Amino acid sequence: MSGKIRTQDGHGRLGSVLSGLAVAVGCVLFLGGFVWGALLYQPYTVPSDSMTPTIGVGSKILAQRIDGDEVRRGDVVVFTDPLWGGAPMVKRVAAVGGDTVVCCDRDGRLTVNGTPVEEPYLRPGPDGRTVASGTEFSVTVPRGNLFLLGDDRHTSLDSRTHMEEAGQGSVPRSAVVSRVDAVVWPAKGLLDRPTGFAGLPGGISEPGPVRPLLAAIAVGAILVLGGAAYGPVARLFTRRRPAGPGAREREKVGT
């Protein structure tokens, strides 16, 4: 009798235990990642080109469910407001309650409380100049509200379009339902936080846990597939392994 401990299938017990453990841990990571993600994130499809080039029309995005009080300047948010039509919309927060936002300074930049803001995501206009807005404005945002702009300042219908309404085009923080963390299709990955707003009071927000979530799902899938493949692969190599002289001799005597 061979000195190796084997299961009925001829596989080492240790390998079988480890493969089963890998499948179990993989299922926890894979399913847990999806459940955690479903609780934290909401997928959306962007219907317009107002956020180009950051987010193109038809892009699939992941937005973290947050309270409006967590929003910082520079965040890209999903919000709903009856005065804007009541449908979910995606815009960038240019200013928060108490800010005075002005456009434009002599270099075509937005200023918030007198501080110029660099916005590298803006595209040049038809005249080749990159400006924060084609129309000038000066607004002091009411407390508890947000002033929202699209990244395509030439086509976006945003707070500038609603400045004649109550709040001078701003929307309540309570209108925000989520903050965009990533563009999943086409696969652009995480949205960069705009450093141009970092020097203002309150700074900029931190990304949500989308990277750990995706990592957990990916590792879980690898463990499940690897653990499930162990048995068939081990059997394949066992069949192909040539029998040694001792094994052939035992076969002759019926051991």
N, C-alpha and C positions, 0 to 999 in steps of 0.2 A: 504494500500500500504506500502511496506517495506520502511524504512528510508534510506537504502543503495542505492547509485547510482551505477547502473550496466549497462553494455552494453547489446545489444540484445542477445549475447551468454551467458550472466549471469556472466561475469567476471568483476571484478572491473576495472574501467577506468584507474586507476593509474598503475595497473599491466600490462595492455595492452600497455600503453605508454612506460613503462620501458622496456618491452620485445622488442618492436619495436626499441627503442633507442639502446638496447644491440645488436640487429642484425645489425643495421646501423653502429655502432662503430666497431663491429666485422668485418664486410665486409671491412671497411677502413683499419683496421690493417692487416687483412689476405691478401687482394689483394695488399695493399701498401707494405707489407713486401716482397711479391714475386716480385713485380715490382722493388723495391729498390735493392733486392738481384740480380735480373737479370742484372741490370745496373752495379753493383759493382763486381759481382763474375762470374767466368767461371768454369763449372764443367769439370773435366778430369778423364780419366781412366789411371792408371799407367801401362804401358805395360811390364815392366821388374822388376827384383828383386834388382836393384842396390841401392835402398833406404831402404832396409830391415835393421834392424827390424822396423825402423820408419814408413815406408810406404811399405806394402807388394804388391807383383805383383797382378794386377787386382783390386787394391783398387780404390774407387771413392773418389776424393778429390775436395775441393772447393778452388779456387785460386782467390785472389783479383786482379783485374786489376790495375796495378800501372805503373808508369814510372820507367825506369831503374835507374834513379838518386836517387830514394827512397830506393834502396836496401842497406841492411846493412850486415855485416859479420854474418854468422850463419843462414841467411834466406834460406829457401827452395824455389827455384824459378822454374817457367816454362819458358823455352826459346827455341828459334829456331835459328839455325846457319847453313849456307850452308856447312861449313867444317865438321859439325857433322851429316850431312845427311839431314838437312832441316826439319825434323819432330820435333814436340814438345817433349822436354825432361825435366826431373825433377832431379835437383841436388841441393846440398847445397853450399852456397857461403863460401869458406874458406878464401879468401883474396880479397881485392879490389885494385884498381889502386894505385901504389906507394908502396904497401906492398912487403916485402921480406918474402916469405913463404918457410919454410925448414922442411924436414922430414928425420930423426926423431931425437929427443934428446935422451939422454941415457935411458930415461924412456919410449921411444916409442911414445912420443907425437909430435904433430904438433907444430911448433913455428911460430908465426907471428910477424915480427920485433923484434925477440929475446924473445918474451913472449910465454911461453908454454900455450897451449890451452887444457883444459879438455873437452873430448868428451864422455859423458856417454852413448851415443847411439851406440857406436862401439861394435862389437862382437869379442870375441876371435877367433884367427885363428886356423888352424889344430894343431899347437904346443901348444895351450892353452894360448899363450900370446896375449894381446890386444895391437895392434900397429896402428898408424894412417895411415901407408902405408907399404906394403911389399917391395916396392922399394924406395930407397932414392932419394931425389931431392932437388934442391934449385932454386927458381924462383923469380925474381923481376917482379911483375905484371905491365904491361904498364898502363899509365894513361888512365882512362875511360874504363878500362876492369875489368873483374871478373875472379877469379880462382875458378873453380867448382869441387867438389868431391861428389861422392855417399857415402851414409852412410855404405854400404857394401864394404869396401875397398879391399876385396879379389876378388870380381867379377866385380865391377863397371868399365865401360869404360868411363873415365872422362878426366879432363884436363891433367892428367898424361899420357894418351894415345896419346895426341896431342902436346906434348912438342917440337917436332921437327918442328911443323908448325909455321907460323907467330903468334906472341903474346905468344909464349911458352905455348900453350894450353889454354890460357885465351880467353874469348869471350867479345865482346863489351857490355856495359850496355844496349845499344839499342836493343840487342837481347832478353832481358827479356820482357815477355808479362804479367806475373802475379806472385804473391807470394802466396804460399800455406798457408792457415790459418787453415784448418780442414780436417780430414779424416772422411767422412760421411758413408762409407761402406768398411769394417766392422766399426761399430760405435766406433771410438777412440776419437772423439771430437777434440778440439783445439790442434794444435801442440804447444808444449812448446818451448819458445825461449831459445836457448842454452846460459846459463849464462857464459860459458867458454870464450865467446867473449865479454862479457859486459865490461871488464876492458880496452879494446882497444879504441882508439880514435873514436868517433862517436857512441859508444855503440851498442846496439841491437835495433831492431825495435819493435814497439807495434803491438799487434794483431789488425786486422780490426774489423768492427762492426758485425761480424757473430753472436755473442751472442745476441745483441739487435734485430737483424733480426729474429732469430729463436724464441725469446721470443714474438715478435710482432705477428708472424704467429700463435704461439701456443695460445696466449691470444685471438687473433681474432677468431680462430676456436672454442674455448670454449664459447665465447660470442655469436657467431652465433648459435651454437647448443643449448646453454642454452635458448636464446631468442626464438628460433623456437619451443623449447619443452614446453614453458610456457603454450600456449593455450591448447594443448591436455592434459597436466597434470592437469591444472586447471579444465577442463571439467570433467575429470575422478573423481577428488575429489568432485566436485559439485554433480555428480550423486550419489556418495556413501554416501554423507552426509545425515543422517536421518532427516526427517522432524520433527519439534517440534510440541507440542500440538496446538499452535496458528495457525501454517500453516495448520494443518489438519482441524481445525475448519473453517478457511477461505475457504478451498476447499468445505466444506459442504454447505456453504451459497453462493458459486459461486463468491467470491471476487477474 
